Amino acid sequence: MSNYSRIDKRLGLRTVFRLITIFLLMLVITASSALAAVEITPAEVILNVDYGDLKDEDQTVIRRTFDIPVRNTETMAVVVSASITGLPSRYNAPTINTATIQPGETRMITVAIDIPQQQSSGRRQIGVIEVKNANTNALYDTALLIQDTKKMLAIDEISVEYEDLDGETERETFNGEDPKLGLDESIRPGSPVTISFKDIENLFDHDYDEDSSDIEDITLTIEADDEDLFKGNFEEEYDLGALGAEDSQDFEVSFIVDEEADEGAYVLTIELVGEDGEGAKHAFKTELTLELDRNKDDIRITKWEILPENPTSCDKKVIFNTEIKNVGTRSQNDVSIQLYSPSLEILQNIPDLKLNRFSKDDHSYSRSFSIDFSSKEIAAGRHDVEFNVFLDGDQVDHQRKTLAVGDCPKDQTNVPASEEQKKSGEELESEDKLETSAGRAAEDAKARRIEADKTTISSSKIVSIVEDPYTNEDVLLSLIIISLILLLAVIAIFTVIIIKTKSEVPKK
């Protein structure tokens, strides 16, 4: 055989192989085109489930039917079937429906499914929907089946009570379903905030099985993106116990905004979670945004305590510890404080205090007042004590405590002060010694001048100073000392006279 014949033969074989390959590729492409021509319109099918539909004690599943939209883009009619695969245990899709779909037509294929109480609230994939050729069982298309389970633990209403920049109390109410909450006004530092949750409810039907419908281990969590918002330690998690079907309860959480917190937005993430009798969790989550702002002029009481808390009328000393802060954005040069109780015969004023603005050092002032009860013959009972703050003569903050003074036991009239009182007195004396700087001395001197003149630092509130700076023992001691000094002076005068007289007598 010639070389040309061999070459022609090889070329012929190659051509045949190429033709066969092209033919097979065309078959695959045609088959793929035919299969892809029938499709499920959405990529996901959402199945809404409400366990509130479980209304009988013996009921174990909810029968749901839903439609699957299937489109035929082929040039010929097709017969298709729809089914669900990959379902969790206890789920059941009892029938497989078929439908004939004409070219260019979209048909709804109805599928039934039995759903047990098994999934937690929210969206979760529970299976895969398959559409096949009903005759050849060839797969056309798939889509995800998503169960969207309604939460069975709900909050009807959330309200927030707070103080705006003017110190006015505001209250705003929100729907319990709102995913984000925001206040209309800014809150001011050092003010209280109360979040109330009304009708936290178990939505299961009361006729449904009790063991399955109870929601237990209900927990409320409030977490801030910045814990500097809170004054002191804030409890983030609260145990609300359990709720039976259709039962509800109210709950509220309060905290104080730290006067040292920075201005700006703070986000509180609020989450309510409980577990039903079948182990499924039901959760609600929302976000509350608080906007913190400051006024130019804002002097606030930040400490106000009495030691001991329950004194008796024979206690030697009662200590009133106080502190104020300038939480405003402007320095202040005319701040005054006042401790006042008419029934306890207390009226003490500290005028002309200077406090730097919040962002600087020395924007606070602390003071302890020591009151000798034993010298005042205080009657046992309840006595109101006020601590007032004035700025430029106007009252800007005020707190009142009711002090319960007990009877002085007869056998304890002369009992020495307790260790706690001694300690408080020693601390106060130590503090007083430390406060002998030029600035404090000047303030105290001015306060004493005001007491002497019985002037006022507020026309509406402060009338005069009636402070008793000395006890009966102090007065007695002073009189004794003065008498001794006078006696010594008289002796000295007589001595001088005698010596002088002797010196003038002429010597013999």
C-alpha positions as CSV (number, residue, x, y, z in Angstrom):
1,M,0.0,0.0,0.0
2,S,1.3,3.4,-1.0
3,N,2.1,6.1,1.5
4,Y,-0.7,8.2,0.2
5,S,-3.2,5.4,0.8
6,R,-2.0,5.0,4.4
7,I,-2.4,8.7,4.9
8,D,-5.9,8.8,3.5
9,K,-6.9,5.9,5.7
10,R,-5.6,7.6,8.8
11,L,-7.4,10.9,7.9
12,G,-10.6,8.9,7.3
13,L,-10.4,7.3,10.7
14,R,-9.8,10.6,12.4
15,T,-12.7,12.2,10.6
16,V,-15.0,9.4,11.8
17,F,-13.8,9.8,15.4
18,R,-14.4,13.5,15.2
19,L,-17.9,13.1,13.8
20,I,-18.8,10.6,16.6
21,T,-17.4,12.9,19.3
22,I,-19.4,15.9,17.9
23,F,-22.5,13.7,17.7
24,L,-22.2,12.7,21.3
25,L,-21.6,16.2,22.5
26,M,-24.7,17.3,20.7
27,L,-26.7,14.6,22.4
28,V,-25.4,15.7,25.8
29,I,-26.1,19.4,25.1
30,T,-29.6,18.5,23.8
31,A,-30.4,16.4,26.8
32,S,-29.1,19.1,29.1
33,S,-31.1,21.7,27.4
34,A,-34.2,19.5,27.6
35,L,-33.7,18.9,31.3
36,A,-32.9,22.6,32.1
37,A,-36.0,23.6,30.2
38,V,-38.2,22.7,33.3
39,E,-37.3,24.7,36.3
40,I,-38.5,25.7,39.8
41,T,-39.0,29.4,39.7
42,P,-37.6,30.4,43.2
43,A,-34.3,29.1,44.5
44,E,-35.9,28.8,48.0
45,V,-39.4,27.9,49.0
46,I,-40.4,29.4,52.4
47,L,-42.8,27.4,54.6
48,N,-44.4,29.5,57.4
49,V,-45.1,27.4,60.5
50,D,-47.0,28.5,63.6
51,Y,-47.0,26.0,66.5
52,G,-50.0,27.9,67.8
53,D,-51.9,25.7,65.4
54,L,-51.3,22.8,67.7
55,K,-54.7,23.0,69.6
56,D,-55.4,19.5,70.9
57,E,-53.7,17.5,73.6
58,D,-53.3,14.5,71.3
59,Q,-52.2,16.4,68.2
60,T,-48.5,15.7,67.3
61,V,-48.1,17.3,63.9
62,I,-49.4,20.2,61.7
63,R,-50.4,19.2,58.2
64,R,-49.4,21.9,55.8
65,T,-49.8,22.1,52.0
66,F,-47.9,24.5,49.8
67,D,-47.4,25.2,46.1
68,I,-44.2,24.9,44.1
69,P,-44.1,27.1,40.9
70,V,-42.7,25.1,38.0
71,R,-42.1,26.6,34.5
72,N,-41.7,24.7,31.2
73,T,-39.7,26.6,28.6
74,E,-39.5,23.7,26.2
75,T,-41.3,23.4,22.9
76,M,-43.3,20.3,24.0
77,A,-45.5,19.4,27.0
78,V,-43.8,17.6,29.9
79,V,-45.2,15.5,32.8
80,V,-43.4,16.3,36.0
81,S,-43.5,15.1,39.6
82,A,-42.5,17.0,42.8
83,S,-41.1,15.5,46.0
84,I,-39.1,16.5,49.1
85,T,-35.9,14.8,50.2
86,G,-33.7,15.1,53.2
87,L,-36.4,15.8,55.7
88,P,-35.6,15.5,59.5
89,S,-36.9,12.6,61.5
90,R,-40.7,12.8,62.4
91,Y,-41.3,14.9,59.3
92,N,-43.4,13.3,56.5
93,A,-44.4,14.1,53.0
94,P,-47.1,11.5,52.3
95,T,-47.8,12.1,48.6
96,I,-46.0,12.9,45.4
97,N,-48.0,15.1,43.0
98,T,-47.6,15.1,39.3
99,A,-48.7,17.7,36.7
100,T,-48.6,18.2,32.9
101,I,-47.0,21.5,31.9
102,Q,-47.5,22.9,28.5
103,P,-44.8,24.8,26.6
104,G,-44.1,28.2,28.1
105,E,-46.5,27.5,31.0
106,T,-45.9,27.8,34.8
107,R,-47.9,25.5,37.0
108,M,-48.3,25.2,40.7
109,I,-47.6,21.8,42.0
110,T,-49.2,21.2,45.4
111,V,-47.2,19.3,48.0
112,A,-48.3,18.2,51.5
113,I,-46.1,17.8,54.6
114,D,-46.6,16.8,58.2
115,I,-44.6,19.1,60.6
116,P,-43.9,18.2,64.2
117,Q,-43.0,20.6,67.0
118,Q,-39.3,20.3,66.5
119,Q,-37.6,23.4,65.1
120,S,-36.5,26.5,67.0
121,S,-38.0,29.9,66.0
122,G,-36.6,31.5,62.9
123,R,-35.6,30.2,59.4
124,R,-33.9,26.8,58.9
125,Q,-33.5,24.5,55.9
126,I,-35.5,21.3,56.4
127,G,-35.1,19.6,53.0
128,V,-34.7,19.8,49.2
129,I,-37.5,20.0,46.7
130,E,-36.9,18.0,43.6
131,V,-38.9,18.2,40.3
132,K,-38.4,15.2,38.0
133,N,-39.7,13.8,34.7
134,A,-42.6,11.7,35.8
135,N,-42.0,9.1,33.1
136,T,-38.2,8.7,33.1
137,N,-37.5,9.9,36.7
138,A,-34.9,12.3,35.2
139,L,-34.1,15.2,37.5
140,Y,-35.1,18.6,36.1
141,D,-34.4,21.1,39.0
142,T,-34.1,21.5,42.8
143,A,-34.9,24.2,45.4
144,L,-34.2,24.5,49.1
145,L,-37.2,24.1,51.5
146,I,-36.9,26.6,54.3
147,Q,-39.1,26.4,57.4
148,D,-39.8,29.8,59.0
149,T,-41.0,29.0,62.5
150,K,-42.9,31.7,64.4
151,K,-41.5,32.3,67.9
152,M,-43.9,31.2,70.7
153,L,-42.4,33.6,73.3
154,A,-43.4,37.2,72.5
155,I,-43.2,40.7,74.0
156,D,-46.3,42.8,73.4
157,E,-44.7,46.1,74.3
158,I,-41.4,47.7,75.3
159,S,-41.3,51.1,76.9
160,V,-38.3,53.3,78.0
161,E,-38.5,55.9,80.7
162,Y,-35.6,58.4,80.9
163,E,-34.6,62.0,81.6
164,D,-33.9,64.4,78.7
165,L,-31.3,67.2,78.8
166,D,-33.7,69.5,80.7
167,G,-34.3,66.9,83.4
168,E,-37.8,66.2,82.2
169,T,-39.1,62.6,82.4
170,E,-39.8,61.1,79.0
171,R,-41.5,57.8,78.3
172,E,-41.6,56.2,74.8
173,T,-43.4,52.9,73.9
174,F,-42.5,50.5,71.1
175,N,-44.1,47.4,69.5
176,G,-42.6,44.2,70.8
177,E,-41.8,43.1,67.3
178,D,-39.6,46.1,66.3
179,P,-36.1,44.9,65.5
180,K,-34.6,48.4,66.3
181,L,-35.6,51.0,68.9
182,G,-34.5,54.6,69.1
183,L,-35.4,57.4,71.5
184,D,-36.6,60.8,70.4
185,E,-34.6,62.8,72.9
186,S,-31.0,62.6,74.2
187,I,-30.5,61.3,77.8
188,R,-28.3,63.2,80.3
189,P,-25.5,61.7,82.3
190,G,-26.2,60.6,85.9
191,S,-29.9,60.1,85.2
192,P,-32.0,56.9,85.7
193,V,-33.2,54.8,82.8
194,T,-36.0,52.1,83.1
195,I,-36.8,49.6,80.4
196,S,-40.2,47.9,80.9
197,F,-41.3,44.7,79.1
198,K,-45.1,44.3,79.1
199,D,-46.9,41.0,78.5
200,I,-44.0,38.6,78.0
201,E,-46.3,35.8,76.8
202,N,-46.3,32.1,76.0
203,L,-48.3,31.8,72.7
204,F,-49.0,28.1,72.8
205,D,-52.7,27.1,72.9
206,H,-53.8,26.2,76.4
207,D,-55.6,23.1,75.1
208,Y,-52.3,21.7,73.7
209,D,-50.2,19.2,75.6
210,E,-48.9,20.8,78.8
211,D,-45.6,19.1,78.8
212,S,-44.9,20.3,75.3
213,S,-46.3,23.8,75.5
214,D,-44.6,25.0,78.7
215,I,-41.7,27.4,78.0
216,E,-39.0,27.1,80.6
217,D,-35.5,28.7,81.4
218,I,-36.7,32.0,80.1
219,T,-33.7,34.4,80.1
220,L,-33.6,38.1,79.4
221,T,-30.2,39.5,78.4
222,I,-29.3,43.2,78.0
223,E,-25.8,43.8,76.7
224,A,-24.3,47.2,76.0
225,D,-21.7,47.8,73.3
226,D,-19.9,50.0,75.9
227,E,-20.2,49.2,79.6
228,D,-19.0,52.6,80.5
229,L,-22.6,53.7,80.1
230,F,-23.6,52.1,83.4
231,K,-22.8,53.6,86.9
232,G,-21.6,50.7,89.0
233,N,-22.0,47.1,88.1
234,F,-24.9,46.3,85.7
235,E,-26.5,42.9,85.7
236,E,-26.8,41.7,82.1
237,E,-28.8,38.5,82.5
238,Y,-32.1,37.9,84.3
239,D,-33.8,34.6,85.0
240,L,-37.6,35.0,84.4
241,G,-38.5,31.4,85.2
242,A,-41.2,29.6,83.2
243,L,-44.5,30.3,81.6
244,G,-47.4,27.9,80.9
245,A,-49.5,28.1,77.7
246,E,-51.1,31.5,77.3
247,D,-49.6,32.8,80.5
248,S,-47.8,36.2,80.6
249,Q,-45.7,38.4,82.9
250,D,-44.3,41.9,83.1
251,F,-40.7,42.8,83.9
252,E,-38.5,45.9,84.1
253,V,-34.8,46.7,84.3
254,S,-33.4,50.0,85.7
255,F,-29.9,51.5,85.8
256,I,-28.2,54.8,86.3
257,V,-26.2,56.4,83.5
258,D,-22.7,57.1,84.7
259,E,-22.1,60.8,85.0
260,E,-18.5,60.1,83.7
261,A,-19.7,58.4,80.5
262,D,-18.6,59.9,77.2
263,E,-21.1,61.7,74.9
264,G,-22.3,59.7,71.9
265,A,-24.5,56.7,70.9
266,Y,-24.8,53.5,73.0
267,V,-26.5,50.4,71.7
268,L,-28.2,47.9,74.0
269,T,-28.8,44.5,72.5
270,I,-31.9,43.0,74.1
271,E,-32.6,39.2,73.7
272,L,-35.3,37.1,75.2
273,V,-34.9,33.3,75.0
274,G,-36.9,30.3,76.3
275,E,-37.1,26.6,75.6
276,D,-40.4,24.7,75.0
277,G,-41.2,21.2,76.2
278,E,-39.8,19.6,73.0
279,G,-36.4,21.3,73.3
280,A,-37.0,23.9,70.7
281,K,-35.8,27.4,71.5
282,H,-37.9,30.6,71.0
283,A,-36.0,33.9,70.9
284,F,-36.7,37.6,70.3
285,K,-33.9,40.1,69.7
286,T,-33.9,43.9,69.3
287,E,-31.5,46.8,69.6
288,L,-32.1,50.0,71.7
289,T,-30.0,53.0,70.8
290,L,-29.4,55.7,73.5
291,E,-27.9,59.0,72.7
292,L,-25.9,60.6,75.5
293,D,-25.5,64.4,75.6
294,R,-24.4,67.1,78.0
295,N,-25.6,70.6,79.0
296,K,-23.3,73.5,79.5
297,D,-24.4,74.0,83.1
298,D,-25.0,70.8,85.0
299,I,-24.0,70.3,88.7
300,R,-25.1,67.0,90.1
301,I,-25.2,65.2,93.5
302,T,-23.2,62.0,93.1
303,K,-22.9,60.9,96.7
304,W,-25.2,61.3,99.7
305,E,-24.9,58.9,102.6
306,I,-25.5,58.9,106.3
307,L,-23.4,57.0,108.9
308,P,-24.7,55.2,110.9
309,E,-27.9,54.7,108.8
310,N,-30.1,54.2,111.9
311,P,-28.7,56.3,114.7
312,T,-30.1,56.7,118.2
313,S,-30.7,60.1,119.9
314,C,-27.7,59.4,122.2
315,D,-25.2,58.8,119.4
316,K,-22.3,61.1,119.8
317,K,-21.8,61.8,116.1
318,V,-23.6,61.2,112.9
319,I,-21.7,61.7,109.7
320,F,-23.2,63.0,106.5
321,N,-20.9,62.2,103.5
322,T,-21.6,64.2,100.3
323,E,-20.2,64.7,96.9
324,I,-21.1,66.9,93.9
325,K,-19.7,66.9,90.3
326,N,-19.8,69.3,87.5
327,V,-20.9,67.1,84.6
328,G,-21.5,70.1,82.3
329,T,-19.3,71.4,79.6
330,R,-18.6,74.8,81.3
331,S,-16.6,75.6,84.4
332,Q,-18.5,77.1,87.3
333,N,-17.4,79.7,89.9
334,D,-20.5,80.1,92.1
335,V,-21.6,76.8,93.4
336,S,-23.0,76.3,96.9
337,I,-24.1,73.2,98.9
338,Q,-26.5,73.0,101.9
339,L,-27.3,70.4,104.5
340,Y,-30.7,71.1,105.9
341,S,-33.1,69.5,108.4
342,P,-35.4,71.7,110.6
343,S,-36.4,68.9,112.9
344,L,-32.8,67.9,113.5
345,E,-31.8,71.6,113.9
346,I,-29.3,71.3,111.0
347,L,-28.5,74.0,108.5
348,Q,-25.0,74.1,107.1
349,N,-23.9,76.0,104.0
350,I,-20.7,75.8,102.0
351,P,-20.7,78.8,99.5
352,D,-18.5,80.0,96.6
353,L,-17.2,76.6,95.4
354,K,-15.3,76.5,92.1
355,L,-15.6,73.4,89.8
356,N,-13.9,72.9,86.5
357,R,-15.9,71.6,83.5
358,F,-16.4,67.9,83.2
359,S,-13.5,67.2,80.9
360,K,-10.9,68.6,83.3
361,D,-9.6,67.6,86.8
362,D,-11.1,69.0,89.9
363,H,-14.6,68.9,88.6
364,S,-15.9,67.4,91.8
365,Y,-16.2,68.4,95.5
366,S,-16.6,66.1,98.5
367,R,-17.6,67.2,102.0
368,S,-18.4,65.3,105.3
369,F,-20.5,67.0,107.9
370,S,-20.3,65.8,111.5
371,I,-23.4,66.4,113.7
372,D,-23.3,65.9,117.5
373,F,-26.8,64.4,118.3
374,S,-26.2,64.1,122.0
375,S,-26.0,67.9,122.4
376,K,-29.2,68.6,120.4
377,E,-31.7,66.5,122.5
378,I,-33.0,65.0,119.2
379,A,-36.4,63.3,119.5
380,A,-36.6,59.8,118.4
381,G,-38.6,59.3,115.1
382,R,-38.4,59.9,111.4
383,H,-36.6,63.1,110.3
384,D,-36.2,64.5,106.8
385,V,-32.7,65.6,105.8
386,E,-32.1,67.5,102.6
387,F,-28.9,68.0,100.6
388,N,-29.2,70.9,98.2
389,V,-27.0,72.2,95.4
390,F,-27.1,75.8,94.1
391,L,-25.6,77.4,91.0
392,D,-25.6,81.2,90.9
393,G,-28.1,81.2,93.8
394,D,-30.6,78.8,92.0
395,Q,-31.2,75.3,93.2
396,V,-30.0,72.8,90.5
397,D,-30.1,69.5,92.4
398,H,-31.8,68.2,95.5
399,Q,-32.0,64.9,97.4
400,R,-33.9,64.0,100.5
401,K,-33.4,61.2,102.9
402,T,-35.6,60.1,105.8
403,L,-33.5,59.4,108.9
404,A,-35.0,57.0,111.4
405,V,-33.6,58.1,114.8
406,G,-34.1,55.5,117.6
407,D,-34.7,56.0,121.3
408,C,-31.6,56.3,123.4
409,P,-31.5,53.3,125.8
410,K,-31.2,54.4,129.5
411,D,-28.4,52.0,130.2
412,Q,-26.5,53.2,127.1
413,T,-26.6,56.9,127.7
414,N,-23.0,57.1,128.7
415,V,-21.8,54.1,126.6
416,P,-18.7,55.0,124.6
417,A,-19.1,55.4,120.8
418,S,-19.1,52.2,118.8
419,E,-16.1,51.1,116.8
420,E,-17.8,52.1,113.6
421,Q,-18.6,55.5,114.9
422,K,-15.0,55.9,116.3
423,K,-13.7,54.9,112.9
424,S,-16.0,57.4,111.2
425,G,-15.0,60.1,113.6
426,E,-11.3,59.4,113.2
427,E,-11.7,59.4,109.4
428,L,-13.5,62.7,109.6
429,E,-10.8,64.2,111.9
430,S,-8.1,62.9,109.6
431,E,-9.9,64.4,106.7
432,D,-10.4,67.7,108.4
433,K,-6.6,67.8,109.2
434,L,-5.9,67.2,105.5
435,E,-8.2,70.0,104.5
436,T,-6.1,72.8,106.1
437,S,-4.8,74.1,102.8
438,A,-5.0,77.7,102.1
439,G,-8.0,77.2,99.8
440,R,-10.1,75.2,102.3
441,A,-9.1,77.6,105.1
442,A,-10.3,80.5,103.1
443,E,-13.6,78.8,102.4
444,D,-14.2,77.9,106.0
445,A,-13.3,81.4,107.2
446,K,-15.8,82.8,104.7
447,A,-18.5,80.3,105.9
448,R,-18.0,81.4,109.5
449,R,-18.3,85.0,108.5
450,I,-21.6,84.2,106.8
451,E,-22.7,82.4,109.9
452,A,-21.9,85.4,112.0
453,D,-23.8,87.8,109.7
454,K,-26.7,85.3,109.2
455,T,-26.7,86.1,105.5
456,T,-28.2,84.0,102.8
457,I,-26.9,82.3,99.6
458,S,-30.4,81.7,98.3
459,S,-33.4,83.9,98.7
460,S,-35.8,81.0,98.3
461,K,-34.3,78.3,100.4
462,I,-31.3,79.3,102.7
463,V,-32.3,81.9,105.3
464,S,-29.6,81.7,108.0
465,I,-26.9,79.5,109.6
466,V,-28.0,77.9,112.9
467,E,-25.0,75.5,113.2
468,D,-23.8,74.7,116.7
469,P,-20.1,74.6,116.3
470,Y,-19.4,73.9,120.0
471,T,-20.7,71.3,122.4
472,N,-21.6,71.8,126.1
473,E,-18.3,70.2,127.1
474,D,-16.4,72.6,124.8
475,V,-18.2,75.6,126.4
476,L,-17.5,74.4,130.0
477,L,-13.8,73.8,129.1
478,S,-13.6,77.2,127.6
479,L,-15.0,78.9,130.7
480,I,-12.5,77.0,133.0
481,I,-9.6,78.0,130.8
482,I,-10.7,81.7,130.8
483,S,-11.2,81.6,134.6
484,L,-7.7,80.2,135.0
485,I,-6.2,82.9,132.8
486,L,-8.0,85.6,134.7
487,L,-6.8,84.1,138.0
488,L,-3.2,84.0,136.8
489,A,-3.5,87.5,135.6
490,V,-4.8,88.7,139.0
491,I,-1.9,86.8,140.8
492,A,0.6,88.4,138.4
493,I,-0.7,91.9,139.1
494,F,-0.6,91.4,142.9
495,T,2.9,90.0,142.6
496,V,4.1,93.0,140.6
497,I,2.5,95.4,143.1
498,I,4.2,93.7,146.1
499,I,7.6,93.7,144.4
500,K,7.3,97.3,143.4
501,T,6.2,98.2,147.0
502,K,9.2,96.5,148.5
503,S,11.6,98.2,146.1
504,E,10.3,101.6,147.1
505,V,10.8,101.0,150.9
506,P,14.0,102.9,151.9
507,K,16.8,100.8,153.3
508,K,17.8,101.4,156.9
